[in-house]
Amino acid sequence: MAAVRVGVGPTIMLRSGAWFDFCAPASSDFTIEDIAHGLANICRYSGQCSSFYSVAEHSILVSETAVGFEFEALLHDAAEAFLGDITRPLKQMLPEYKRIEAEVERAILDRFGITGKLPAQVKKADLRVLAAEQKQIMPEGTDGWVRGQKVDPAPIVVRHLPPSEAKRVFLERFETLRPAYVLRKPQGGGFSSGSEQR
């Protein structure tokens, strides 16, 4: 169970020792290492897949699939580093959770200079990776949701990276992609004051 601090708001301590406040995510002192660490240690599908498969590895695969939007795609599930990976059917029953998730996601995207909503191409890449990974790590026949949706499974291979390796690869990809993203950003969309944190 994560360490919890009472008094300021509902907060948790992060791997770096910083505190993350769910009522004030934008002013919380989180880093990209905190995000990578959390995502690397969370298993997708509530752990109900063939073997451990982290959200960090999923994010890397979506980033590799979303050509032209690799940086945004790498961070598309970053909020789960602090919120955990709630399965989609349960999430639909929790409107308050969805509101909190949106606020945490916005704080993270702003921190690293991503303005506006995530591009539609990221969602498309996410669905393509989802279709491919379900074929590889879930029981046969569980990919029926794809039929009729015109989702072309991404040409990816799930490697089941251990957490330490998934974290390392995630951080390396972040450091590689961020400079290129800064260069291609629209003029006038500068980084927020906290965006230089790592």
Backbone as CSV, one residue per row, in Angstrom:
resi,resn,N_x,N_y,N_z,CA_x,CA_y,CA_z,C_x,C_y,C_z
1,MET,0.855,-1.201,0.000,0.000,0.000,0.000,0.885,1.244,0.000
2,ALA,0.566,2.221,-0.833,1.365,3.440,-0.917,1.258,4.240,0.371
3,ALA,2.369,4.900,0.719,2.329,5.793,1.869,1.347,6.917,1.580
4,VAL,0.555,7.294,2.573,-0.468,8.320,2.390,-0.264,9.416,3.415
5,ARG,-0.373,10.669,3.001,-0.250,11.809,3.892,-1.599,12.506,3.978
6,VAL,-2.011,12.842,5.169,-3.298,13.505,5.370,-3.033,14.936,5.820
7,GLY,-3.818,15.889,5.368,-3.685,17.259,5.831,-3.735,18.252,4.697
8,VAL,-2.986,18.007,3.650,-3.005,18.895,2.495,-4.119,18.486,1.553
9,GLY,-4.247,17.232,1.330,-5.227,16.656,0.423,-4.908,15.184,0.324
10,PRO,-5.655,14.431,-0.477,-5.342,13.016,-0.638,-4.056,12.865,-1.440
11,THR,-2.964,12.482,-0.768,-1.657,12.430,-1.402,-1.018,11.055,-1.247
12,ILE,-0.090,10.741,-2.143,0.725,9.545,-2.027,2.186,9.924,-2.197
13,MET,3.073,9.153,-1.574,4.500,9.379,-1.765,4.956,8.625,-3.009
14,LEU,5.787,9.280,-3.810,6.302,8.685,-5.035,7.679,8.066,-4.796
15,ARG,8.161,7.337,-5.781,9.453,6.658,-5.678,10.575,7.644,-5.391
16,SER,10.458,8.866,-5.915,11.486,9.890,-5.710,11.463,10.485,-4.305
17,GLY,10.389,10.205,-3.563,10.223,10.811,-2.247,9.300,12.013,-2.272
18,ALA,8.936,12.469,-3.468,8.004,13.590,-3.606,6.589,13.114,-3.269
19,TRP,5.708,14.069,-3.010,4.309,13.754,-2.725,3.452,14.151,-3.916
20,PHE,2.497,13.303,-4.246,1.563,13.600,-5.331,0.196,13.837,-4.722
21,ASP,-0.352,15.032,-4.977,-1.642,15.453,-4.418,-2.719,15.293,-5.486
22,PHE,-3.683,14.419,-5.257,-4.727,14.171,-6.244,-5.649,15.375,-6.430
23,CYS,-5.680,16.271,-5.456,-6.503,17.475,-5.605,-5.733,18.605,-6.285
24,ALA,-4.434,18.470,-6.373,-3.612,19.503,-7.011,-2.485,18.841,-7.794
25,PRO,-2.824,18.031,-8.794,-1.782,17.308,-9.527,-0.783,18.221,-10.225
26,ALA,-1.238,19.360,-10.726,-0.353,20.248,-11.478,0.760,20.830,-10.613
27,SER,0.504,21.005,-9.321,1.522,21.571,-8.442,2.310,20.501,-7.700
28,SER,2.033,19.240,-7.984,2.778,18.142,-7.360,4.156,18.024,-8.008
29,ASP,5.134,17.605,-7.218,6.526,17.615,-7.668,6.948,16.270,-8.263
30,PHE,6.206,15.770,-9.238,6.548,14.482,-9.852,7.548,14.666,-10.984
31,THR,8.250,13.590,-11.313,9.260,13.608,-12.367,8.946,12.520,-13.390
32,ILE,9.654,12.538,-14.499,9.470,11.491,-15.507,9.943,10.149,-14.963
33,GLU,10.928,10.165,-14.058,11.368,8.916,-13.441,10.267,8.310,-12.583
34,ASP,9.504,9.162,-11.873,8.366,8.660,-11.092,7.361,7.971,-12.006
35,ILE,7.098,8.601,-13.143,6.136,8.045,-14.099,6.641,6.720,-14.648
36,ALA,7.887,6.689,-15.084,8.450,5.460,-15.651,8.461,4.334,-14.624
37,HIS,8.812,4.651,-13.399,8.862,3.640,-12.344,7.475,3.048,-12.088
38,GLY,6.482,3.932,-11.970,5.124,3.452,-11.727,4.606,2.592,-12.861
39,LEU,4.743,3.074,-14.094,4.227,2.332,-15.253,4.924,0.991,-15.424
40,ALA,6.215,0.943,-15.109,6.978,-0.298,-15.277,6.579,-1.369,-14.272
41,ASN,5.991,-0.947,-13.161,5.623,-1.896,-12.114,4.136,-2.240,-12.096
42,ILE,3.372,-1.702,-13.054,1.931,-1.996,-13.136,1.687,-2.952,-14.292
43,CYS,0.987,-4.049,-14.012,0.659,-5.024,-15.048,-0.675,-4.672,-15.686
44,ARG,-0.708,-4.740,-17.007,-1.960,-4.502,-17.725,-2.938,-5.650,-17.521
45,TYR,-4.180,-5.406,-17.920,-5.248,-6.412,-17.843,-5.476,-6.914,-16.414
46,SER,-5.256,-6.038,-15.431,-5.413,-6.413,-14.016,-4.596,-7.650,-13.666
47,GLY,-3.508,-7.860,-14.397,-2.657,-9.008,-14.144,-3.187,-10.313,-14.712
48,GLN,-4.292,-10.254,-15.459,-4.942,-11.467,-15.973,-4.439,-11.865,-17.355
49,CYS,-3.173,-11.559,-17.655,-2.573,-11.949,-18.933,-1.602,-13.106,-18.711
50,SER,-1.046,-13.626,-19.777,-0.242,-14.847,-19.707,0.943,-14.723,-18.755
51,SER,1.605,-13.580,-18.733,2.664,-13.291,-17.766,2.809,-11.781,-17.673
52,PHE,3.607,-11.314,-16.741,3.681,-9.879,-16.460,3.962,-9.059,-17.720
53,TYR,3.119,-8.048,-17.939,3.230,-7.156,-19.098,2.909,-5.754,-18.611
54,SER,3.909,-4.923,-18.538,3.747,-3.617,-17.899,3.091,-2.571,-18.780
55,VAL,2.517,-1.580,-18.131,1.967,-0.425,-18.830,3.093,0.338,-19.525
56,ALA,4.291,0.307,-18.943,5.438,0.974,-19.583,5.755,0.336,-20.928
57,GLU,5.785,-0.998,-20.990,6.060,-1.670,-22.260,4.952,-1.381,-23.272
58,HIS,3.704,-1.404,-22.807,2.581,-1.053,-23.692,2.772,0.352,-24.258
59,SER,3.154,1.292,-23.407,3.342,2.678,-23.841,4.449,2.789,-24.875
60,ILE,5.507,2.028,-24.700,6.606,2.017,-25.669,6.105,1.508,-27.016
61,LEU,5.309,0.447,-27.000,4.796,-0.135,-28.243,3.832,0.815,-28.949
62,VAL,2.998,1.507,-28.188,2.092,2.484,-28.793,2.900,3.626,-29.392
63,SER,3.948,4.044,-28.699,4.821,5.107,-29.201,5.480,4.696,-30.512
64,GLU,5.902,3.439,-30.605,6.529,2.955,-31.837,5.529,2.849,-32.981
65,THR,4.257,2.711,-32.650,3.203,2.545,-33.659,2.664,3.882,-34.152
66,ALA,2.621,4.879,-33.278,2.031,6.181,-33.611,3.051,7.057,-34.333
67,VAL,3.354,6.720,-35.564,4.368,7.440,-36.339,3.984,8.918,-36.488
68,GLY,4.906,9.772,-36.136,4.658,11.211,-36.196,4.153,11.785,-34.885
69,PHE,3.720,10.916,-33.969,3.192,11.359,-32.671,3.768,10.483,-31.557
70,GLU,5.029,10.094,-31.740,5.658,9.137,-30.828,5.747,9.649,-29.388
71,PHE,6.077,10.938,-29.214,6.255,11.483,-27.871,4.931,11.511,-27.116
72,GLU,3.894,12.014,-27.763,2.574,12.053,-27.124,2.104,10.641,-26.781
73,ALA,2.353,9.697,-27.687,1.913,8.315,-27.475,2.632,7.677,-26.293
74,LEU,3.907,8.010,-26.110,4.652,7.443,-24.989,4.005,7.815,-23.653
75,LEU,3.390,8.989,-23.599,2.801,9.481,-22.346,1.284,9.293,-22.281
76,HIS,0.697,8.558,-23.227,-0.763,8.497,-23.287,-1.393,7.820,-22.073
77,ASP,-0.676,6.943,-21.399,-1.196,6.287,-20.193,-0.434,6.709,-18.949
78,ALA,0.274,7.818,-19.008,1.147,8.225,-17.905,0.406,8.428,-16.593
79,ALA,-0.857,8.828,-16.645,-1.627,9.035,-15.413,-1.721,7.762,-14.584
80,GLU,-1.634,6.613,-15.252,-1.745,5.346,-14.535,-0.574,5.126,-13.584
81,ALA,0.522,5.866,-13.762,1.649,5.765,-12.842,1.242,6.148,-11.432
82,PHE,0.241,7.028,-11.313,-0.223,7.496,-10.012,-1.599,6.938,-9.653
83,LEU,-2.382,6.581,-10.658,-3.754,6.129,-10.422,-3.915,4.616,-10.462
84,GLY,-2.955,3.921,-11.050,-3.112,2.496,-11.282,-3.837,2.261,-12.597
85,ASP,-3.860,1.015,-13.039,-4.516,0.658,-14.304,-5.888,0.063,-14.007
86,ILE,-6.917,0.885,-14.089,-8.292,0.426,-13.877,-8.808,-0.143,-15.193
87,THR,-9.354,-1.344,-15.161,-9.855,-1.949,-16.392,-10.994,-1.116,-16.970
88,ARG,-11.071,-1.091,-18.293,-12.028,-0.237,-18.995,-13.483,-0.449,-18.557
89,PRO,-13.954,-1.699,-18.411,-15.354,-1.880,-17.989,-15.650,-1.264,-16.626
90,LEU,-14.712,-1.398,-15.681,-14.915,-0.808,-14.357,-14.852,0.709,-14.430
91,LYS,-13.934,1.220,-15.240,-13.773,2.668,-15.365,-15.073,3.333,-15.840
92,GLN,-15.813,2.644,-16.712,-17.073,3.194,-17.211,-18.097,3.374,-16.097
93,MET,-17.923,2.651,-14.989,-18.849,2.738,-13.860,-18.425,3.796,-12.844
94,LEU,-17.308,4.455,-13.083,-16.733,5.371,-12.105,-16.530,6.763,-12.708
95,PRO,-17.597,7.527,-12.894,-17.458,8.858,-13.523,-16.532,9.792,-12.762
96,GLU,-16.508,9.715,-11.441,-15.625,10.580,-10.664,-14.160,10.210,-10.915
97,TYR,-13.900,8.931,-11.049,-12.542,8.487,-11.375,-12.109,9.055,-12.726
98,LYS,-13.004,9.019,-13.696,-12.671,9.518,-15.024,-12.344,11.012,-14.983
99,ARG,-13.034,11.762,-14.127,-12.744,13.188,-13.983,-11.349,13.383,-13.390
100,ILE,-11.040,12.620,-12.346,-9.727,12.710,-11.705,-8.633,12.303,-12.687
101,GLU,-8.873,11.232,-13.432,-7.906,10.763,-14.418,-7.606,11.852,-15.442
102,ALA,-8.649,12.547,-15.895,-8.468,13.604,-16.886,-7.616,14.742,-16.319
103,GLU,-7.823,15.086,-15.046,-7.043,16.164,-14.430,-5.582,15.769,-14.258
104,VAL,-5.348,14.523,-13.852,-3.973,14.049,-13.679,-3.278,13.988,-15.037
105,GLU,-3.985,13.482,-16.051,-3.410,13.427,-17.395,-3.049,14.819,-17.886
106,ARG,-3.929,15.785,-17.668,-3.654,17.147,-18.119,-2.421,17.718,-17.435
107,ALA,-2.273,17.438,-16.128,-1.115,17.936,-15.385,0.180,17.347,-15.934
108,ILE,0.141,16.073,-16.282,1.329,15.408,-16.817,1.676,15.944,-18.207
109,LEU,0.681,16.035,-19.065,0.938,16.532,-20.415,1.469,17.968,-20.378
110,ASP,0.872,18.803,-19.527,1.350,20.177,-19.398,2.797,20.206,-18.895
111,ARG,3.099,19.334,-17.932,4.450,19.314,-17.360,5.518,19.079,-18.425
112,PHE,5.162,18.270,-19.411,6.143,17.930,-20.437,5.860,18.592,-21.784
113,GLY,5.048,19.670,-21.733,4.899,20.535,-22.891,3.924,20.103,-23.954
114,ILE,3.054,19.143,-23.646,2.065,18.696,-24.633,0.769,19.467,-24.403
115,THR,0.462,20.380,-25.306,-0.723,21.207,-25.162,-1.904,20.591,-25.903
116,GLY,-3.105,20.898,-25.440,-4.302,20.381,-26.086,-4.508,18.897,-25.824
117,LYS,-5.486,18.331,-26.507,-5.805,16.923,-26.343,-4.785,16.065,-27.095
118,LEU,-4.687,14.808,-26.680,-3.823,13.883,-27.418,-4.385,13.703,-28.824
119,PRO,-3.538,13.630,-29.833,-4.006,13.482,-31.213,-4.784,12.183,-31.406
120,ALA,-5.727,12.209,-32.334,-6.533,11.018,-32.638,-5.643,9.862,-33.094
121,GLN,-4.511,10.176,-33.693,-3.598,9.131,-34.156,-3.050,8.300,-33.004
122,VAL,-2.967,8.904,-31.816,-2.489,8.165,-30.642,-3.529,7.139,-30.210
123,LYS,-4.794,7.544,-30.193,-5.858,6.605,-29.849,-5.923,5.458,-30.853
124,LYS,-5.748,5.780,-32.127,-5.764,4.740,-33.154,-4.625,3.756,-32.942
125,ALA,-3.437,4.277,-32.647,-2.279,3.412,-32.387,-2.503,2.557,-31.145
126,ASP,-3.114,3.144,-30.121,-3.424,2.422,-28.886,-4.333,1.227,-29.176
127,LEU,-5.372,1.440,-29.978,-6.295,0.359,-30.328,-5.603,-0.713,-31.160
128,ARG,-4.719,-0.296,-32.060,-3.997,-1.265,-32.893,-3.077,-2.137,-32.039
129,VAL,-2.415,-1.522,-31.065,-1.548,-2.286,-30.164,-2.396,-3.191,-29.275
130,LEU,-3.523,-2.682,-28.803,-4.428,-3.491,-27.979,-4.871,-4.741,-28.730
131,ALA,-5.222,-4.571,-29.989,-5.658,-5.710,-30.805,-4.543,-6.727,-30.959
132,ALA,-3.331,-6.260,-31.160,-2.190,-7.159,-31.347,-1.798,-7.862,-30.055
133,GLU,-1.769,-7.106,-28.960,-1.319,-7.711,-27.711,-2.322,-8.723,-27.170
134,GLN,-3.610,-8.485,-27.410,-4.598,-9.453,-26.926,-4.433,-10.803,-27.623
135,LYS,-4.037,-10.769,-28.880,-3.788,-12.018,-29.601,-2.593,-12.765,-29.013
136,GLN,-1.659,-12.022,-28.454,-0.415,-12.619,-27.968,-0.437,-13.035,-26.502
137,ILE,-1.198,-12.311,-25.672,-1.061,-12.550,-24.229,-2.359,-12.907,-23.517
138,MET,-3.473,-12.951,-24.258,-4.751,-13.310,-23.656,-5.272,-14.610,-24.265
139,PRO,-6.231,-15.272,-23.590,-6.753,-16.538,-24.117,-7.286,-16.397,-25.535
140,GLU,-7.185,-17.444,-26.310,-7.650,-17.442,-27.692,-9.136,-17.088,-27.756
141,GLY,-9.480,-16.222,-28.698,-10.880,-15.833,-28.881,-11.296,-14.593,-28.129
142,THR,-10.375,-14.014,-27.332,-10.742,-12.821,-26.561,-10.604,-11.537,-27.361
143,ASP,-10.206,-11.642,-28.636,-10.035,-10.449,-29.462,-11.259,-10.180,-30.330
144,GLY,-12.391,-10.783,-29.990,-13.597,-10.629,-30.800,-14.110,-9.214,-30.886
145,TRP,-13.759,-8.368,-29.897,-14.207,-6.974,-29.906,-13.682,-6.210,-31.121
146,VAL,-12.590,-6.701,-31.727,-11.995,-6.013,-32.870,-12.842,-6.181,-34.126
147,ARG,-13.529,-7.313,-34.251,-14.286,-7.600,-35.460,-15.340,-6.523,-35.712
148,GLY,-15.360,-6.021,-36.926,-16.332,-4.999,-37.276,-15.894,-3.592,-36.954
149,GLN,-14.740,-3.421,-36.299,-14.260,-2.087,-35.933,-13.165,-1.573,-36.856
150,LYS,-12.769,-2.380,-37.829,-11.737,-1.981,-38.779,-10.451,-1.578,-38.072
151,VAL,-10.067,-2.380,-37.067,-8.814,-2.159,-36.352,-7.766,-3.107,-36.912
152,ASP,-6.718,-2.540,-37.471,-5.635,-3.329,-38.041,-4.586,-3.561,-36.957
153,PRO,-4.436,-4.791,-36.438,-3.473,-5.023,-35.361,-2.072,-4.531,-35.719
154,ALA,-1.435,-3.873,-34.772,-0.086,-3.345,-35.003,0.918,-4.495,-35.111
155,PRO,1.954,-4.321,-35.920,2.977,-5.360,-36.067,3.985,-5.316,-34.914
156,ILE,3.496,-5.601,-33.716,4.346,-5.512,-32.517,4.539,-6.895,-31.915
157,VAL,5.543,-7.012,-31.079,5.783,-8.248,-30.336,5.909,-7.897,-28.859
158,VAL,5.042,-8.464,-28.041,5.123,-8.256,-26.602,6.293,-9.078,-26.073
159,ARG,7.217,-8.407,-25.376,8.424,-9.096,-24.899,8.370,-9.422,-23.408
160,HIS,7.338,-8.947,-22.712,7.213,-9.185,-21.264,8.476,-8.723,-20.534
161,LEU,8.865,-7.482,-20.785,10.061,-6.932,-20.147,9.896,-6.883,-18.636
162,PRO,10.924,-7.236,-17.876,10.850,-7.061,-16.422,10.796,-5.573,-16.098
163,PRO,10.263,-5.198,-14.930,10.099,-3.775,-14.605,11.349,-2.918,-14.777
164,SER,12.492,-3.398,-14.338,13.700,-2.580,-14.442,14.063,-2.286,-15.896
165,GLU,13.869,-3.276,-16.771,14.179,-3.093,-18.190,13.144,-2.191,-18.854
166,ALA,11.871,-2.385,-18.529,10.817,-1.552,-19.110,11.015,-0.090,-18.714
167,LYS,11.384,0.138,-17.470,11.645,1.507,-17.006,12.808,2.126,-17.772
168,ARG,13.892,1.368,-17.923,15.067,1.874,-18.627,14.735,2.243,-20.074
169,VAL,14.041,1.355,-20.783,13.700,1.598,-22.182,12.747,2.784,-22.300
170,PHE,11.784,2.880,-21.380,10.836,4.001,-21.396,11.589,5.322,-21.249
171,LEU,12.490,5.398,-20.271,13.226,6.644,-20.037,14.152,6.979,-21.207
172,GLU,14.792,5.986,-21.784,15.647,6.235,-22.942,14.834,6.775,-24.112
173,ARG,13.653,6.202,-24.306,12.805,6.669,-25.408,12.316,8.088,-25.138
174,PHE,11.973,8.384,-23.911,11.560,9.743,-23.548,12.659,10.739,-23.889
175,GLU,13.888,10.441,-23.471,15.000,11.359,-23.704,15.315,11.500,-25.193
176,THR,15.073,10.452,-25.968,15.313,10.505,-27.415,14.245,11.328,-28.126
177,LEU,12.987,11.150,-27.721,11.870,11.770,-28.427,11.613,13.218,-28.030
178,ARG,11.906,13.576,-26.817,11.524,14.912,-26.344,12.144,16.048,-27.153
179,PRO,13.451,16.014,-27.453,14.024,17.125,-28.245,13.348,17.293,-29.604
180,ALA,13.046,16.179,-30.275,12.390,16.263,-31.585,10.982,16.827,-31.447
181,TYR,10.304,16.476,-30.360,8.957,17.001,-30.140,8.998,18.513,-29.930
182,VAL,9.966,18.974,-29.165,10.093,20.415,-28.913,10.288,21.161,-30.228
183,LEU,11.076,20.602,-31.121,11.346,21.259,-32.395,10.126,21.316,-33.299
184,ARG,9.268,20.310,-33.259,8.106,20.286,-34.164,6.848,20.880,-33.551
185,LYS,6.911,21.306,-32.281,5.733,21.904,-31.654,5.315,23.176,-32.378
186,PRO,3.993,23.441,-32.434,3.529,24.696,-33.030,4.096,25.890,-32.271
187,GLN,4.399,26.969,-32.977,4.918,28.175,-32.336,3.899,28.705,-31.334
188,GLY,4.417,29.222,-30.213,3.529,29.794,-29.204,3.038,28.784,-28.204
189,GLY,3.389,27.502,-28.372,2.945,26.493,-27.415,4.078,26.079,-26.510
190,GLY,4.699,27.065,-25.845,5.879,26.783,-25.048,5.607,25.897,-23.858
191,PHE,6.676,25.434,-23.236,6.543,24.593,-22.083,5.998,25.379,-20.900
192,SER,5.269,24.669,-20.043,4.796,25.282,-18.814,5.976,25.467,-17.886
193,SER,5.775,26.228,-16.823,6.883,26.563,-15.929,7.500,25.332,-15.290
194,GLY,6.710,24.265,-15.137,7.252,23.065,-14.505,7.751,22.055,-15.487
195,SER,7.754,22.355,-16.744,8.041,21.343,-17.761,9.491,20.920,-17.820
196,GLU,10.391,21.690,-17.205,11.804,21.315,-17.268,12.164,20.281,-16.222
197,GLN,11.209,19.933,-15.345,11.481,18.907,-14.368,11.628,17.564,-15.061
198,ARG,12.467,16.725,-14.500,12.652,15.379,-15.008,12.424,14.436,-13.864
